Each structure stands twice: as C-alpha cells, then as structure tokens.
Amino acid sequence: MNNSRVVVVVFTIDGCEACEEYKPRFRRIAQPYQASIPIFMMNANDPQNAELANRLKVAAVPATFVMRKPSGVIRIEGAIPDSQIAWLLGVAAREAAMGSQH
C-alpha cells in the first residue's frame, strides 16, 4: 500500500448514509495533514479494495484505520465526532514525524 511509517485508511460504501455524512467531515479535518500522512478513502465494495477490507476485517462502515509501523493499528468502526477524527490524525502525524527523524 505504502512504505510510510503511518498510513490512514477510511473505508466507506457508496449510498451509506453515515458514510456520505462522514466523508466530507473527514476530508475537511484531514486537509492539513495530507502533506505529511498518506490518507486513502476506499470503497469497501470495490473489488480492488475488498482484499484489504477483508484482511482488516471491516465489519461496519465508515471504518477508520491508522496503521503504524511497528506499533500496530488503531481501528474505529462507525462515524466518529470531529474531535476524535482530529485526535486520530494528530496521533498519525506524531508517529509520522517520529519516523522521519530516524
């Protein structure tokens, strides 16, 4: 997917009401982080994304993942408030910055 120390992935499904509400909020909050953190919005029903969605055991959408090497994955399924999105992206940014210092 990416060789970065930190990657953020958001799984949604077209037509999902919660997803349609979540995507623009997430994109707005993620805007300042996009230069330093790879952020991917993926349709979980798209065959190209299905293998990763299955491997991550996505059971509900929207699903937000912060994948960190070597410290693991933060996983949140369901729509979350703006404050929690900002917190997740802050964690990802700090991890990415730590990786760039090594």
Backbone torsions as a table, in degrees:
resi	resn	phi	psi	omega
1	MET	NA	-48.9	-178.3
2	ASN	-169.9	149.2	180.0
3	ASN	-90.5	4.8	-179.4
4	SER	-66.9	155.7	176.3
5	ARG	-68.3	-29.9	-178.0
6	VAL	-133.7	135.7	176.1
7	VAL	-136.6	136.0	176.1
8	VAL	-108.3	130.5	178.7
9	VAL	-128.5	131.9	175.5
10	VAL	-119.6	120.5	176.0
11	PHE	-97.0	132.6	175.2
12	THR	-136.0	176.0	173.6
13	ILE	-134.4	132.6	176.6
14	ASP	-57.8	136.3	178.6
15	GLY	88.9	-8.9	177.7
16	CYS	-77.4	119.5	-175.8
17	GLU	-60.0	-45.6	178.9
18	ALA	-62.9	-37.6	179.1
19	CYS	-66.9	-43.6	-179.1
20	GLU	-63.7	-30.7	176.8
21	GLU	-78.2	-35.2	-174.7
22	TYR	-76.2	-41.8	-173.8
23	LYS	-54.4	-50.9	-178.4
24	PRO	-67.4	-33.3	176.7
25	ARG	-65.0	-46.0	-179.9
26	PHE	-61.9	-47.0	-179.2
27	ARG	-59.3	-41.8	-179.1
28	ARG	-63.0	-46.7	-178.4
29	ILE	-70.4	-32.8	-177.5
30	ALA	-77.7	-18.1	-174.8
31	GLN	-46.8	-51.1	-177.9
32	PRO	-68.2	-15.7	-177.0
33	TYR	-93.8	-12.8	-170.4
34	GLN	-64.1	-23.8	178.6
35	ALA	-74.4	-25.0	-174.6
36	SER	-111.5	-14.9	-178.2
37	ILE	-130.1	127.9	172.2
38	PRO	-67.0	124.3	-179.0
39	ILE	-124.7	126.1	-177.9
40	PHE	-121.4	129.2	171.4
41	MET	-102.6	123.3	-175.2
42	MET	-128.9	139.2	173.3
43	ASN	-83.7	117.0	-176.8
44	ALA	-64.1	-21.2	179.5
45	ASN	-88.2	-9.9	179.6
46	ASP	-70.9	128.0	-178.8
47	PRO	-54.6	-31.2	179.2
48	GLN	-67.4	-25.3	-177.0
49	ASN	-104.3	-10.6	-173.1
50	ALA	-61.5	-38.2	-178.7
51	GLU	-62.5	-46.1	179.2
52	LEU	-66.1	-42.6	178.2
53	ALA	-59.3	-42.0	178.3
54	ASN	-67.0	-42.8	-179.5
55	ARG	-62.9	-35.7	178.6
56	LEU	-85.3	-2.5	178.4
57	LYS	57.4	49.3	177.1
58	VAL	-66.9	118.3	-177.6
59	ALA	-110.3	-19.5	-179.0
60	ALA	-147.3	147.2	177.8
61	VAL	-123.0	152.8	-3.0
62	PRO	-67.6	150.6	177.8
63	ALA	-127.3	127.9	-176.6
64	THR	-115.7	129.0	-179.0
65	PHE	-125.0	134.6	167.5
66	VAL	-113.3	109.7	-178.3
67	MET	-99.8	120.8	-173.3
68	ARG	-122.9	131.1	174.8
69	LYS	-98.5	130.6	-3.9
70	PRO	-96.8	8.4	-167.2
71	SER	-85.7	4.2	171.8
72	GLY	101.7	-159.1	-170.8
73	VAL	-121.1	135.6	166.3
74	ILE	-100.1	129.5	-173.7
75	ARG	-130.8	127.9	175.7
76	ILE	-135.6	121.0	177.5
77	GLU	-104.5	137.5	-176.6
78	GLY	102.2	161.3	178.6
79	ALA	-69.3	139.1	179.9
80	ILE	-122.6	157.6	-179.7
81	PRO	-68.6	160.5	-179.6
82	ASP	-53.7	-40.4	-178.4
83	SER	-61.6	-37.0	179.6
84	GLN	-74.5	-35.4	174.7
85	ILE	-60.5	-47.0	-179.8
86	ALA	-61.6	-40.3	178.1
87	TRP	-61.4	-47.9	-179.9
88	LEU	-59.0	-45.4	-179.1
89	LEU	-67.6	-33.4	175.2
90	GLY	-64.0	-43.3	175.9
91	VAL	-59.3	-46.8	-179.0
92	ALA	-62.4	-42.1	-179.5
93	ALA	-64.6	-41.3	178.2
94	ARG	-63.9	-42.7	178.3
95	GLU	-63.6	-42.3	-179.9
96	ALA	-63.6	-41.4	179.6
97	ALA	-65.0	-39.0	177.7
98	MET	-62.9	-39.7	179.8
99	GLY	-66.8	-33.5	-178.5
100	SER	-76.2	-14.1	179.8
101	GLN	-85.7	-13.9	-178.1
102	HIS	-89.3	NA	NA
